[in-house]
């Protein structure tokens, strides 16, 4: 069933057995897939295949998954879902300079991966939404242009970070629970620590505006509605 709406997934995985399983499940669900077994091939296929989403194994020979993600993220907003065997890498993955949109840890259920791929694609394709721009003090968020700035200086955010920030900006001055913020991140598979990791990263990325995101003890987070 190929159609113009068929989404393309690039599976980057050096373990053939795992790549086979992922490709089989994704194809059974109507996705088109390509496979790269190393980082160099991943970058080549990213350019040639123009995937709608990249499933990226962290541990790859030669060029690591982190390097691949950084290279791609510097040029593209394509959703990246990291696959890792190391649960303790998770904070780095969802956070910090990487800009991954989601992650799964090995061993994973292929069904869960497919569900999360769908969720990420759904979030990244909100084309029929109304114009969504917010200005809170020195902070500006534009979901349509996928841009944010602090005091006029552009800040570089991943799609997930931008959506989180927009959610906070839309509710400026009001505390949002981690549960409410989770709505921006996933469909029930994501846990609350993921929110914390994203917020930590978001604060860093925002520069001076980072301190506008306040932790509300026992609740979650709030974007302070005032200038500094
Ligand atoms: Ca691997």
py3Dmol code that shows the C-alpha trace and the ligand (Angstrom):
import py3Dmol

protein = """\
ATOM      1  CA  UNK A   1       0.000   0.000   0.000  1.00  0.00           C
ATOM      2  CA  UNK A   2       2.097   2.856  -1.201  1.00  0.00           C
ATOM      3  CA  UNK A   3       0.566   6.298  -1.257  1.00  0.00           C
ATOM      4  CA  UNK A   4       1.684   9.908  -1.179  1.00  0.00           C
ATOM      5  CA  UNK A   5       0.903   9.839   2.529  1.00  0.00           C
ATOM      6  CA  UNK A   6       3.215   6.898   3.178  1.00  0.00           C
ATOM      7  CA  UNK A   7       5.727   7.947   5.794  1.00  0.00           C
ATOM      8  CA  UNK A   8       9.379   7.072   5.380  1.00  0.00           C
ATOM      9  CA  UNK A   9      11.414   5.751   8.271  1.00  0.00           C
ATOM     10  CA  UNK A  10      15.180   5.411   8.240  1.00  0.00           C
ATOM     11  CA  UNK A  11      16.298   2.585  10.526  1.00  0.00           C
ATOM     12  CA  UNK A  12      19.902   3.015  11.620  1.00  0.00           C
ATOM     13  CA  UNK A  13      21.038  -0.175  13.321  1.00  0.00           C
ATOM     14  CA  UNK A  14      24.168  -2.275  12.960  1.00  0.00           C
ATOM     15  CA  UNK A  15      22.622  -5.419  14.424  1.00  0.00           C
ATOM     16  CA  UNK A  16      20.901  -7.033  11.453  1.00  0.00           C
ATOM     17  CA  UNK A  17      18.536  -9.076  13.594  1.00  0.00           C
ATOM     18  CA  UNK A  18      17.152  -5.990  15.331  1.00  0.00           C
ATOM     19  CA  UNK A  19      16.974  -4.004  12.099  1.00  0.00           C
ATOM     20  CA  UNK A  20      15.066  -6.888  10.479  1.00  0.00           C
ATOM     21  CA  UNK A  21      12.471  -6.879  13.236  1.00  0.00           C
ATOM     22  CA  UNK A  22      12.029  -3.103  13.156  1.00  0.00           C
ATOM     23  CA  UNK A  23      11.701  -2.988   9.396  1.00  0.00           C
ATOM     24  CA  UNK A  24       9.233  -5.871   9.380  1.00  0.00           C
ATOM     25  CA  UNK A  25       6.952  -4.233  11.942  1.00  0.00           C
ATOM     26  CA  UNK A  26       7.161  -0.795  10.378  1.00  0.00           C
ATOM     27  CA  UNK A  27       6.411  -2.122   6.899  1.00  0.00           C
ATOM     28  CA  UNK A  28       3.504  -4.186   8.211  1.00  0.00           C
ATOM     29  CA  UNK A  29       2.086  -0.894   9.518  1.00  0.00           C
ATOM     30  CA  UNK A  30       2.382   0.764   6.122  1.00  0.00           C
ATOM     31  CA  UNK A  31       5.643   2.653   6.552  1.00  0.00           C
ATOM     32  CA  UNK A  32       8.337   2.743   3.900  1.00  0.00           C
ATOM     33  CA  UNK A  33      11.737   1.938   5.394  1.00  0.00           C
ATOM     34  CA  UNK A  34      15.393   2.097   4.515  1.00  0.00           C
ATOM     35  CA  UNK A  35      18.191   0.662   6.570  1.00  0.00           C
ATOM     36  CA  UNK A  36      21.645   1.950   7.370  1.00  0.00           C
ATOM     37  CA  UNK A  37      24.071  -0.237   9.293  1.00  0.00           C
ATOM     38  CA  UNK A  38      26.605   2.458  10.133  1.00  0.00           C
ATOM     39  CA  UNK A  39      26.787   6.192  10.669  1.00  0.00           C
ATOM     40  CA  UNK A  40      28.246   7.069   7.279  1.00  0.00           C
ATOM     41  CA  UNK A  41      25.513   5.184   5.503  1.00  0.00           C
ATOM     42  CA  UNK A  42      22.955   6.807   7.805  1.00  0.00           C
ATOM     43  CA  UNK A  43      24.029  10.287   6.721  1.00  0.00           C
ATOM     44  CA  UNK A  44      24.010   9.271   3.054  1.00  0.00           C
ATOM     45  CA  UNK A  45      20.545   7.752   3.284  1.00  0.00           C
ATOM     46  CA  UNK A  46      19.235  10.682   5.307  1.00  0.00           C
ATOM     47  CA  UNK A  47      20.078  12.931   2.352  1.00  0.00           C
ATOM     48  CA  UNK A  48      18.938  10.533  -0.367  1.00  0.00           C
ATOM     49  CA  UNK A  49      15.853   9.021   1.257  1.00  0.00           C
ATOM     50  CA  UNK A  50      14.615  12.147   3.064  1.00  0.00           C
ATOM     51  CA  UNK A  51      12.936  10.213   5.866  1.00  0.00           C
ATOM     52  CA  UNK A  52      10.031  11.545   7.922  1.00  0.00           C
ATOM     53  CA  UNK A  53      11.610  10.031  11.022  1.00  0.00           C
ATOM     54  CA  UNK A  54      14.925   8.411  11.964  1.00  0.00           C
ATOM     55  CA  UNK A  55      15.219   5.492  14.360  1.00  0.00           C
ATOM     56  CA  UNK A  56      18.808   5.791  15.442  1.00  0.00           C
ATOM     57  CA  UNK A  57      20.813   3.251  17.401  1.00  0.00           C
ATOM     58  CA  UNK A  58      23.230   4.910  19.797  1.00  0.00           C
ATOM     59  CA  UNK A  59      26.025   2.331  19.558  1.00  0.00           C
ATOM     60  CA  UNK A  60      27.228   2.247  15.988  1.00  0.00           C
ATOM     61  CA  UNK A  61      30.641   1.378  14.552  1.00  0.00           C
ATOM     62  CA  UNK A  62      32.876   4.287  13.436  1.00  0.00           C
ATOM     63  CA  UNK A  63      30.545   7.278  13.609  1.00  0.00           C
ATOM     64  CA  UNK A  64      28.447   7.022  16.808  1.00  0.00           C
ATOM     65  CA  UNK A  65      24.715   7.564  16.937  1.00  0.00           C
ATOM     66  CA  UNK A  66      25.357  10.759  18.894  1.00  0.00           C
ATOM     67  CA  UNK A  67      27.522  12.140  16.114  1.00  0.00           C
ATOM     68  CA  UNK A  68      24.965  11.168  13.503  1.00  0.00           C
ATOM     69  CA  UNK A  69      22.197  12.860  15.485  1.00  0.00           C
ATOM     70  CA  UNK A  70      24.239  16.038  15.944  1.00  0.00           C
ATOM     71  CA  UNK A  71      25.120  16.220  12.278  1.00  0.00           C
ATOM     72  CA  UNK A  72      21.532  15.772  11.190  1.00  0.00           C
ATOM     73  CA  UNK A  73      20.084  18.056  13.848  1.00  0.00           C
ATOM     74  CA  UNK A  74      22.374  20.871  12.796  1.00  0.00           C
ATOM     75  CA  UNK A  75      20.656  20.893   9.420  1.00  0.00           C
ATOM     76  CA  UNK A  76      17.231  19.405   9.876  1.00  0.00           C
ATOM     77  CA  UNK A  77      14.246  19.209  12.212  1.00  0.00           C
ATOM     78  CA  UNK A  78      13.491  15.639  11.157  1.00  0.00           C
ATOM     79  CA  UNK A  79      12.274  13.716  14.222  1.00  0.00           C
ATOM     80  CA  UNK A  80      14.976  11.486  15.680  1.00  0.00           C
ATOM     81  CA  UNK A  81      14.149   8.604  17.980  1.00  0.00           C
ATOM     82  CA  UNK A  82      17.194   7.210  19.725  1.00  0.00           C
ATOM     83  CA  UNK A  83      17.529   3.506  20.465  1.00  0.00           C
ATOM     84  CA  UNK A  84      19.853   2.617  23.303  1.00  0.00           C
ATOM     85  CA  UNK A  85      20.774  -0.323  25.474  1.00  0.00           C
ATOM     86  CA  UNK A  86      21.892   2.017  28.227  1.00  0.00           C
ATOM     87  CA  UNK A  87      19.054   3.316  30.382  1.00  0.00           C
ATOM     88  CA  UNK A  88      21.488   5.692  32.100  1.00  0.00           C
ATOM     89  CA  UNK A  89      22.175   7.421  28.783  1.00  0.00           C
ATOM     90  CA  UNK A  90      18.579   8.555  28.619  1.00  0.00           C
ATOM     91  CA  UNK A  91      19.080  12.002  30.115  1.00  0.00           C
ATOM     92  CA  UNK A  92      21.795  12.746  27.587  1.00  0.00           C
ATOM     93  CA  UNK A  93      19.655  11.464  24.769  1.00  0.00           C
ATOM     94  CA  UNK A  94      16.495  13.383  25.377  1.00  0.00           C
ATOM     95  CA  UNK A  95      18.504  16.277  26.508  1.00  0.00           C
ATOM     96  CA  UNK A  96      21.423  18.409  26.043  1.00  0.00           C
ATOM     97  CA  UNK A  97      23.018  19.156  22.771  1.00  0.00           C
ATOM     98  CA  UNK A  98      21.433  16.178  21.107  1.00  0.00           C
ATOM     99  CA  UNK A  99      17.877  17.240  20.438  1.00  0.00           C
ATOM    100  CA  UNK A 100      16.431  13.745  20.075  1.00  0.00           C
ATOM    101  CA  UNK A 101      12.645  13.739  20.104  1.00  0.00           C
ATOM    102  CA  UNK A 102      12.187  10.472  21.927  1.00  0.00           C
ATOM    103  CA  UNK A 103      14.085   7.345  22.851  1.00  0.00           C
ATOM    104  CA  UNK A 104      13.513   3.654  23.373  1.00  0.00           C
ATOM    105  CA  UNK A 105      15.665   1.374  25.447  1.00  0.00           C
ATOM    106  CA  UNK A 106      16.730  -2.125  24.461  1.00  0.00           C
ATOM    107  CA  UNK A 107      15.275  -4.640  24.784  1.00  0.00           C
ATOM    108  CA  UNK A 108      12.153  -3.071  23.341  1.00  0.00           C
ATOM    109  CA  UNK A 109       8.814  -4.256  22.135  1.00  0.00           C
ATOM    110  CA  UNK A 110       8.535  -3.639  18.376  1.00  0.00           C
ATOM    111  CA  UNK A 111       4.874  -2.749  18.863  1.00  0.00           C
ATOM    112  CA  UNK A 112       5.823  -0.068  21.359  1.00  0.00           C
ATOM    113  CA  UNK A 113       8.410   1.330  18.949  1.00  0.00           C
ATOM    114  CA  UNK A 114       5.830   1.533  16.169  1.00  0.00           C
ATOM    115  CA  UNK A 115       3.318   3.227  18.488  1.00  0.00           C
ATOM    116  CA  UNK A 116       5.904   5.782  19.498  1.00  0.00           C
ATOM    117  CA  UNK A 117       6.969   6.393  15.927  1.00  0.00           C
ATOM    118  CA  UNK A 118       3.342   7.180  15.150  1.00  0.00           C
ATOM    119  CA  UNK A 119       3.092   9.497  18.153  1.00  0.00           C
ATOM    120  CA  UNK A 120       6.221  11.425  17.187  1.00  0.00           C
ATOM    121  CA  UNK A 121       5.061  11.735  13.574  1.00  0.00           C
ATOM    122  CA  UNK A 122       1.658  12.938  14.730  1.00  0.00           C
ATOM    123  CA  UNK A 123       3.219  15.641  16.853  1.00  0.00           C
ATOM    124  CA  UNK A 124       5.610  16.751  14.130  1.00  0.00           C
ATOM    125  CA  UNK A 125       2.974  17.134  11.422  1.00  0.00           C
ATOM    126  CA  UNK A 126       0.506  19.552  12.942  1.00  0.00           C
ATOM    127  CA  UNK A 127      -0.156  21.308   9.646  1.00  0.00           C
ATOM    128  CA  UNK A 128      -3.812  22.204  10.219  1.00  0.00           C
ATOM    129  CA  UNK A 129      -3.260  24.049  13.484  1.00  0.00           C
ATOM    130  CA  UNK A 130      -4.072  27.757  13.791  1.00  0.00           C
ATOM    131  CA  UNK A 131      -1.279  30.313  14.016  1.00  0.00           C
ATOM    132  CA  UNK A 132       0.434  29.845  17.337  1.00  0.00           C
ATOM    133  CA  UNK A 133       2.770  32.525  18.602  1.00  0.00           C
ATOM    134  CA  UNK A 134       3.432  33.699  22.114  1.00  0.00           C
ATOM    135  CA  UNK A 135       5.435  36.501  23.622  1.00  0.00           C
ATOM    136  CA  UNK A 136       6.212  36.329  27.335  1.00  0.00           C
ATOM    137  CA  UNK A 137       8.537  39.060  28.539  1.00  0.00           C
ATOM    138  CA  UNK A 138      11.732  38.762  26.460  1.00  0.00           C
ATOM    139  CA  UNK A 139      10.751  35.328  25.217  1.00  0.00           C
ATOM    140  CA  UNK A 140       9.075  34.690  21.874  1.00  0.00           C
ATOM    141  CA  UNK A 141       7.826  31.339  20.662  1.00  0.00           C
ATOM    142  CA  UNK A 142       6.504  30.725  17.176  1.00  0.00           C
ATOM    143  CA  UNK A 143       5.223  27.205  16.632  1.00  0.00           C
ATOM    144  CA  UNK A 144       4.379  27.823  13.003  1.00  0.00           C
ATOM    145  CA  UNK A 145       7.815  29.052  12.031  1.00  0.00           C
ATOM    146  CA  UNK A 146       9.338  26.586  14.525  1.00  0.00           C
ATOM    147  CA  UNK A 147      11.389  29.383  16.044  1.00  0.00           C
ATOM    148  CA  UNK A 148      12.050  30.791  19.450  1.00  0.00           C
ATOM    149  CA  UNK A 149      14.053  33.746  20.625  1.00  0.00           C
ATOM    150  CA  UNK A 150      15.213  35.305  23.869  1.00  0.00           C
ATOM    151  CA  UNK A 151      15.513  39.083  23.864  1.00  0.00           C
ATOM    152  CA  UNK A 152      15.544  38.972  20.061  1.00  0.00           C
ATOM    153  CA  UNK A 153      18.369  36.411  19.889  1.00  0.00           C
ATOM    154  CA  UNK A 154      17.312  33.182  18.182  1.00  0.00           C
ATOM    155  CA  UNK A 155      17.608  29.995  20.238  1.00  0.00           C
ATOM    156  CA  UNK A 156      17.982  26.590  18.648  1.00  0.00           C
ATOM    157  CA  UNK A 157      15.476  24.044  19.951  1.00  0.00           C
ATOM    158  CA  UNK A 158      14.410  20.564  18.926  1.00  0.00           C
ATOM    159  CA  UNK A 159      10.764  20.170  17.878  1.00  0.00           C
ATOM    160  CA  UNK A 160       9.954  18.581  21.223  1.00  0.00           C
ATOM    161  CA  UNK A 161      11.643  21.364  23.178  1.00  0.00           C
ATOM    162  CA  UNK A 162       9.799  23.955  21.154  1.00  0.00           C
ATOM    163  CA  UNK A 163       6.445  22.315  21.814  1.00  0.00           C
ATOM    164  CA  UNK A 164       7.195  22.103  25.527  1.00  0.00           C
ATOM    165  CA  UNK A 165       8.124  25.763  25.581  1.00  0.00           C
ATOM    166  CA  UNK A 166       4.986  26.685  23.650  1.00  0.00           C
ATOM    167  CA  UNK A 167       2.878  24.743  26.137  1.00  0.00           C
ATOM    168  CA  UNK A 168       4.492  26.640  29.007  1.00  0.00           C
ATOM    169  CA  UNK A 169       4.159  29.965  27.182  1.00  0.00           C
ATOM    170  CA  UNK A 170       0.489  29.357  26.417  1.00  0.00           C
ATOM    171  CA  UNK A 171      -0.045  28.903  30.148  1.00  0.00           C
ATOM    172  CA  UNK A 172       2.408  31.609  31.253  1.00  0.00           C
ATOM    173  CA  UNK A 173       2.145  32.428  34.945  1.00  0.00           C
ATOM    174  CA  UNK A 174       0.381  29.157  35.677  1.00  0.00           C
ATOM    175  CA  UNK A 175       1.992  25.964  36.925  1.00  0.00           C
ATOM    176  CA  UNK A 176       1.660  22.917  34.692  1.00  0.00           C
ATOM    177  CA  UNK A 177       2.008  19.433  36.084  1.00  0.00           C
ATOM    178  CA  UNK A 178       4.513  17.026  34.598  1.00  0.00           C
ATOM    179  CA  UNK A 179       1.511  15.033  33.542  1.00  0.00           C
ATOM    180  CA  UNK A 180       0.162  17.950  31.517  1.00  0.00           C
ATOM    181  CA  UNK A 181       3.564  18.503  29.951  1.00  0.00           C
ATOM    182  CA  UNK A 182       3.789  14.814  29.093  1.00  0.00           C
ATOM    183  CA  UNK A 183       1.012  15.389  26.599  1.00  0.00           C
ATOM    184  CA  UNK A 184       3.574  17.229  24.502  1.00  0.00           C
ATOM    185  CA  UNK A 185       6.005  14.351  24.668  1.00  0.00           C
ATOM    186  CA  UNK A 186       4.176  11.138  24.051  1.00  0.00           C
ATOM    187  CA  UNK A 187       1.277   8.863  24.419  1.00  0.00           C
ATOM    188  CA  UNK A 188       1.702   7.187  27.762  1.00  0.00           C
ATOM    189  CA  UNK A 189       4.995   5.373  27.312  1.00  0.00           C
ATOM    190  CA  UNK A 190       7.048   8.343  28.415  1.00  0.00           C
ATOM    191  CA  UNK A 191       7.676   8.796  32.131  1.00  0.00           C
ATOM    192  CA  UNK A 192       7.900  11.973  34.158  1.00  0.00           C
ATOM    193  CA  UNK A 193      11.680  11.922  34.410  1.00  0.00           C
ATOM    194  CA  UNK A 194      11.689  12.527  30.685  1.00  0.00           C
ATOM    195  CA  UNK A 195       9.886  15.816  31.274  1.00  0.00           C
ATOM    196  CA  UNK A 196      12.562  16.826  33.777  1.00  0.00           C
ATOM    197  CA  UNK A 197      15.321  15.968  31.323  1.00  0.00           C
ATOM    198  CA  UNK A 198      13.675  17.988  28.576  1.00  0.00           C
ATOM    199  CA  UNK A 199      13.118  20.966  30.871  1.00  0.00           C
ATOM    200  CA  UNK A 200      16.727  20.877  32.025  1.00  0.00           C
ATOM    201  CA  UNK A 201      17.865  20.960  28.431  1.00  0.00           C
ATOM    202  CA  UNK A 202      15.363  23.607  27.483  1.00  0.00           C
ATOM    203  CA  UNK A 203      16.593  25.903  30.262  1.00  0.00           C
ATOM    204  CA  UNK A 204      20.136  25.567  29.017  1.00  0.00           C
ATOM    205  CA  UNK A 205      19.214  26.239  25.447  1.00  0.00           C
ATOM    206  CA  UNK A 206      17.215  29.334  26.332  1.00  0.00           C
ATOM    207  CA  UNK A 207      20.194  31.220  27.718  1.00  0.00           C
ATOM    208  CA  UNK A 208      19.101  34.107  29.961  1.00  0.00           C
ATOM    209  CA  UNK A 209      15.446  33.170  29.389  1.00  0.00           C
ATOM    210  CA  UNK A 210      16.085  29.727  30.876  1.00  0.00           C
ATOM    211  CA  UNK A 211      15.563  31.045  34.379  1.00  0.00           C
ATOM    212  CA  UNK A 212      12.013  32.022  33.430  1.00  0.00           C
ATOM    213  CA  UNK A 213      11.095  28.346  33.672  1.00  0.00           C
ATOM    214  CA  UNK A 214      10.452  27.843  37.349  1.00  0.00           C
ATOM    215  CA  UNK A 215      10.184  24.564  39.181  1.00  0.00           C
ATOM    216  CA  UNK A 216       6.989  24.406  41.205  1.00  0.00           C
ATOM    217  CA  UNK A 217       7.622  21.909  43.981  1.00  0.00           C
ATOM    218  CA  UNK A 218       5.234  19.002  44.068  1.00  0.00           C
ATOM    219  CA  UNK A 219       3.562  20.144  40.869  1.00  0.00           C
ATOM    220  CA  UNK A 220       5.744  20.703  37.845  1.00  0.00           C
ATOM    221  CA  UNK A 221       6.867  23.796  35.993  1.00  0.00           C
ATOM    222  CA  UNK A 222       5.759  27.328  35.286  1.00  0.00           C
ATOM    223  CA  UNK A 223       6.931  29.978  32.861  1.00  0.00           C
ATOM    224  CA  UNK A 224       7.291  33.205  34.815  1.00  0.00           C
ATOM    225  CA  UNK A 225       5.127  35.865  33.280  1.00  0.00           C
ATOM    226  CA  UNK A 226       7.309  38.940  33.740  1.00  0.00           C
ATOM    227  CA  UNK A 227      10.304  40.604  32.214  1.00  0.00           C
ATOM    228  CA  UNK A 228      13.673  40.529  33.857  1.00  0.00           C
TER     229      UNK A 228
END
"""
ligand_1 = """\
1
CA
Ca 24.405 -1.111 17.887
"""
view = py3Dmol.view(width=600, height=400)
view.addModel(protein, "pdb")
view.setStyle({"model": 0}, {"cartoon": {"style": "trace"}})
view.addModel(ligand_1, "xyz")
view.setStyle({"model": 1}, {"stick": {}})
view.zoomTo()
view.show()
